[in-house]
């Protein structure tokens, strides 16, 4: 696990974080920590450095054993800086040429890595009053609607923008809503006058401004397998939020050879739907052991 410290300084993607963010602090910390501990223990000094290094070592071990992803151990990453300074102070308690050279070399190496090997996001996006947009069509906000989610996140956040009597269900085998309760899902759909199927999108054709693709074959099959008939020609969109500037340059290659440049918007597609057959409930029931 300690071998992972040099890799954190490598200016490539997917080391301890998804983007390029080389960090030489862990490497320097693991190099200085043994000498700092040896000096502290040899001189019998009572210092918080020993406790801090113990916490860092335990946290490092748990972090590397669990995931090694920097986003899940931000506290440890923040503690690496103070721990490194404390180790340097323990190794060189007085000013010396060796200390000056070592600290200068580390600062130059870390600065070079940050300048040449990091991805900086200096451009932001326009400030909005809230993260989720409320620009949804009135046909799904002014009357009770049953939303059937075909995407992973729960759609309960829609409750802030739609009619208070609207309901939200997930399909058996999916991740959200009443996915674990197929009996309840079938009962809700049976008593629903208006059903809206919800799919997600992250790509918009920059020329036409329309989501891509409008109705992939997989969506239709997924709906039919769950006893729903979706009117894909009735598409309306709901915008969730825009990606920060500089992150929208994405080109999608389709199976037909077309190329579409994306727009920095993420949102949902809303389609009118209905139960496709009277035995729709039986399709849900079959998923129950």
Wavefront OBJ file of the C-alpha trace (Angstrom):
o trace
v 0.000 0.000 0.000
v 2.923 2.338 0.680
v 4.065 1.725 -2.898
v 0.991 3.716 -3.995
v 2.555 6.958 -2.694
v 4.919 7.429 -5.684
v 2.056 6.800 -8.099
v 0.088 9.693 -6.591
v 2.778 11.996 -8.009
v 2.285 10.597 -11.519
v 0.555 13.213 -13.725
v -1.926 10.833 -15.340
v -5.621 10.126 -14.986
v -7.271 7.699 -12.570
v -4.512 7.323 -9.986
v -6.131 8.448 -6.748
v -8.607 10.722 -8.474
v -10.327 10.684 -11.861
v -8.639 13.828 -13.147
v -4.933 14.573 -13.329
v -3.962 15.944 -9.912
v -0.370 14.872 -9.129
v 0.504 15.173 -5.439
v 4.041 14.624 -4.169
v 3.162 15.241 -0.509
v 2.477 11.591 0.231
v 5.815 10.540 -1.265
v 7.707 13.168 0.732
v 5.755 12.298 3.877
v 6.593 8.604 3.675
v 10.265 9.477 3.100
v 10.536 11.835 6.092
v 8.188 10.113 8.545
v 10.616 7.302 9.611
v 13.403 9.814 10.367
v 11.021 12.140 12.204
v 9.679 9.284 14.319
v 13.193 7.979 15.041
v 14.281 11.414 16.273
v 11.165 11.982 18.352
v 11.395 8.567 20.037
v 15.187 8.670 20.482
v 15.060 11.998 22.253
v 12.017 10.978 24.257
v 10.106 14.028 23.104
v 6.434 14.240 23.912
v 4.947 15.440 20.677
v 1.640 15.326 18.891
v 3.547 14.368 15.747
v 3.580 10.702 16.749
v -0.202 10.727 17.186
v -0.686 12.575 13.893
v 1.489 10.123 11.966
v -0.332 7.211 13.583
v -3.682 8.649 12.459
v -2.346 9.228 8.937
v -0.934 5.687 8.751
v -4.183 4.081 9.933
v -6.239 6.304 7.627
v -3.947 5.515 4.681
v -4.252 1.782 5.295
v -8.053 1.888 5.572
v -8.329 4.202 2.576
v -6.152 2.068 0.305
v -7.873 -1.108 1.458
v -11.331 0.339 0.785
v -10.953 2.270 -2.470
v -7.878 4.484 -2.819
v -10.106 7.160 -4.356
v -9.190 10.636 -3.137
v -12.745 11.883 -2.947
v -13.497 9.402 -0.165
v -10.646 10.472 2.117
v -10.395 14.225 1.716
v -9.595 14.642 5.432
v -6.500 12.464 5.022
v -5.381 14.464 1.994
v -5.777 17.701 3.943
v -3.800 16.241 6.870
v -0.897 15.281 4.616
v 0.307 18.892 4.375
v 0.528 19.643 8.133
v 2.029 16.183 8.759
v 4.719 16.835 6.161
v 5.576 20.232 7.678
v 5.781 18.684 11.153
v 8.083 15.919 9.879
v 10.350 18.465 8.177
v 10.507 20.488 11.374
v 11.400 17.351 13.358
v 14.123 16.319 10.914
v 15.634 19.799 10.690
v 14.847 21.655 13.944
v 17.487 24.278 13.083
v 18.154 26.136 9.880
v 20.596 24.306 7.670
v 21.629 24.129 4.043
v 20.331 20.563 3.803
v 16.899 21.584 5.001
v 16.794 24.557 2.628
v 17.788 22.407 -0.361
v 15.284 19.642 0.494
v 12.371 22.020 1.030
v 13.211 24.045 -2.091
v 13.491 20.897 -4.187
v 10.136 19.622 -2.955
v 8.440 22.981 -3.612
v 9.859 23.059 -7.154
v 8.806 19.472 -7.866
v 5.297 19.979 -6.521
v 4.921 23.305 -8.336
v 6.081 21.775 -11.627
v 3.651 18.880 -11.247
v 0.767 21.245 -10.581
v 1.587 23.534 -13.521
v 2.352 20.863 -16.123
v 0.373 17.858 -14.929
v -2.931 19.104 -13.517
v -6.294 19.882 -15.038
v -7.435 23.282 -13.823
v -11.068 24.313 -14.116
v -10.813 28.055 -14.014
v -14.019 28.808 -15.917
v -17.289 28.399 -14.075
v -20.917 28.497 -15.063
v -23.578 31.124 -14.579
v -24.947 31.372 -11.058
v -28.470 30.060 -10.603
v -30.763 30.433 -7.645
v -30.983 26.658 -7.337
v -29.010 23.718 -8.725
v -32.019 21.965 -10.300
v -33.959 23.919 -12.898
v -37.710 24.297 -12.519
v -38.318 24.741 -16.255
v -40.559 21.707 -16.680
v -43.565 21.690 -19.039
v -46.942 22.579 -17.469
v -48.546 19.281 -18.533
v -46.462 17.486 -15.898
v -46.578 20.156 -13.196
v -50.199 21.346 -13.076
v -51.995 18.004 -12.607
v -51.332 14.760 -10.744
v -48.923 12.554 -12.677
v -47.312 9.184 -11.987
v -43.639 9.322 -12.897
v -42.054 6.002 -13.849
v -38.273 6.267 -13.629
v -36.030 4.385 -16.064
v -32.865 5.987 -14.704
v -30.783 5.218 -11.664
v -31.237 8.272 -9.389
v -34.439 8.634 -7.437
v -36.899 11.015 -9.044
v -38.273 12.218 -5.701
v -36.575 15.590 -6.183
v -39.242 16.309 -8.820
v -41.749 16.683 -5.965
v -40.534 20.263 -5.478
v -41.774 21.252 -8.949
v -44.809 19.099 -9.774
v -48.370 18.719 -8.518
v -48.413 17.695 -4.819
v -50.540 14.604 -5.603
v -48.050 13.234 -8.115
v -46.447 9.864 -7.429
v -43.063 8.347 -8.199
v -42.290 4.701 -8.867
v -39.316 2.688 -9.984
v -39.442 -0.529 -11.966
v -38.443 -3.933 -10.591
v -34.732 -4.426 -11.108
v -34.047 -0.695 -11.202
v -32.459 1.383 -8.461
v -35.038 3.921 -7.355
v -38.555 4.473 -6.095
v -40.623 1.370 -5.367
v -38.312 -0.987 -7.245
v -38.245 -3.321 -4.259
v -42.058 -3.383 -4.051
v -43.443 -4.664 -7.396
v -46.917 -5.248 -5.910
v -47.176 -1.613 -4.928
v -45.764 -0.518 -8.304
v -48.455 -2.454 -10.171
v -51.190 -1.060 -7.926
v -50.031 2.533 -8.436
v -49.880 2.141 -12.215
v -53.329 0.511 -12.296
v -54.835 3.525 -10.498
v -52.959 6.167 -12.494
v -54.732 8.243 -15.102
v -51.593 9.928 -16.414
v -48.260 8.103 -16.605
v -45.007 9.796 -17.572
v -41.929 7.712 -18.387
v -38.703 9.436 -17.343
v -35.392 8.854 -19.114
v -32.167 10.758 -18.641
v -29.905 12.501 -21.110
v -26.519 14.157 -20.938
v -25.977 15.003 -24.586
v -27.551 17.672 -26.768
v -26.841 18.231 -30.439
v -25.209 21.658 -30.567
v -26.722 22.428 -33.991
v -30.344 21.444 -33.348
v -30.451 21.843 -29.560
v -32.223 18.476 -29.241
v -31.249 15.601 -26.920
v -29.499 12.613 -28.475
v -30.795 10.107 -29.273
v -34.552 10.711 -29.019
v -35.687 7.111 -28.541
v -33.045 4.389 -28.553
v -34.257 0.864 -29.176
v -33.134 -0.216 -25.707
v -35.559 2.193 -24.052
v -38.523 0.841 -26.013
v -37.607 -2.744 -25.185
v -37.127 -1.904 -21.518
v -40.565 -0.302 -21.376
v -42.281 -3.184 -23.182
v -40.684 -5.756 -20.903
v -42.231 -3.937 -17.953
v -45.700 -3.779 -19.498
v -45.617 -0.116 -20.523
v -46.231 1.460 -23.892
v -44.241 4.674 -24.248
v -45.131 7.315 -26.836
v -41.631 8.385 -27.800
v -43.002 10.983 -30.231
v -44.428 12.927 -27.272
v -41.019 13.924 -25.934
v -40.647 16.962 -23.710
v -37.498 17.854 -21.830
v -36.652 18.991 -18.356
v -33.322 20.710 -17.820
v -31.500 19.874 -14.607
v -28.319 21.913 -14.780
v -25.508 23.034 -17.037
v -21.974 21.719 -16.856
v -19.242 24.282 -16.103
v -17.605 25.915 -19.087
v -14.787 23.831 -20.507
v -16.453 20.491 -19.747
v -18.949 20.385 -22.603
v -16.538 19.469 -25.405
v -17.678 15.919 -26.015
v -18.314 14.222 -29.353
v -20.620 11.207 -29.563
v -20.031 8.620 -32.282
v -23.267 6.826 -33.182
v -23.560 3.340 -34.647
v -24.761 4.903 -37.905
v -21.550 6.829 -38.327
v -22.977 10.194 -37.266
v -21.053 12.557 -35.028
v -22.765 14.830 -32.558
v -21.099 17.496 -30.443
v -22.616 17.709 -27.014
v -23.868 20.762 -25.179
v -23.121 21.250 -21.503
v -26.611 20.445 -20.262
v -27.903 17.522 -18.237
v -31.566 16.756 -17.864
v -34.443 14.343 -18.320
v -36.749 13.294 -21.144
v -40.458 12.979 -20.372
v -42.688 10.702 -22.458
v -46.400 9.946 -22.211
v -46.960 6.279 -21.355
v -49.698 3.800 -20.512
v -50.063 0.194 -19.481
v -49.670 -1.802 -22.661
v -51.812 -4.805 -21.646
v -54.229 -5.945 -18.922
v -51.700 -8.480 -17.662
v -49.202 -5.708 -16.966
v -49.427 -6.442 -13.250
v -48.471 -10.086 -13.823
v -45.206 -8.968 -15.380
v -44.329 -7.172 -12.164
v -45.478 -10.054 -9.998
v -43.187 -12.517 -11.793
v -40.193 -10.654 -10.409
v -41.196 -11.621 -6.868
v -39.652 -14.933 -5.697
l 1 2 3 4 5 6 7 8 9 10 11 12 13 14 15 16 17 18 19 20 21 22 23 24 25 26 27 28 29 30 31 32 33 34 35 36 37 38 39 40 41 42 43 44 45 46 47 48 49 50 51 52 53 54 55 56 57 58 59 60 61 62 63 64 65 66 67 68 69 70 71 72 73 74 75 76 77 78 79 80 81 82 83 84 85 86 87 88 89 90 91 92 93 94 95 96 97 98 99 100 101 102 103 104 105 106 107 108 109 110 111 112 113 114 115 116 117 118 119 120 121 122 123 124 125 126 127 128 129 130 131 132 133 134 135 136 137 138 139 140 141 142 143 144 145 146 147 148 149 150 151 152 153 154 155 156 157 158 159 160 161 162 163 164 165 166 167 168 169 170 171 172 173 174 175 176 177 178 179 180 181 182 183 184 185 186 187 188 189 190 191 192 193 194 195 196 197 198 199 200 201 202 203 204 205 206 207 208 209 210 211 212 213 214 215 216 217 218 219 220 221 222 223 224 225 226 227 228 229 230 231 232 233 234 235 236 237 238 239 240 241 242 243 244 245 246 247 248 249 250 251 252 253 254 255 256 257 258 259 260 261 262 263 264 265 266 267 268 269 270 271 272 273 274 275 276 277 278 279 280 281 282 283 284 285 286 287 288 289
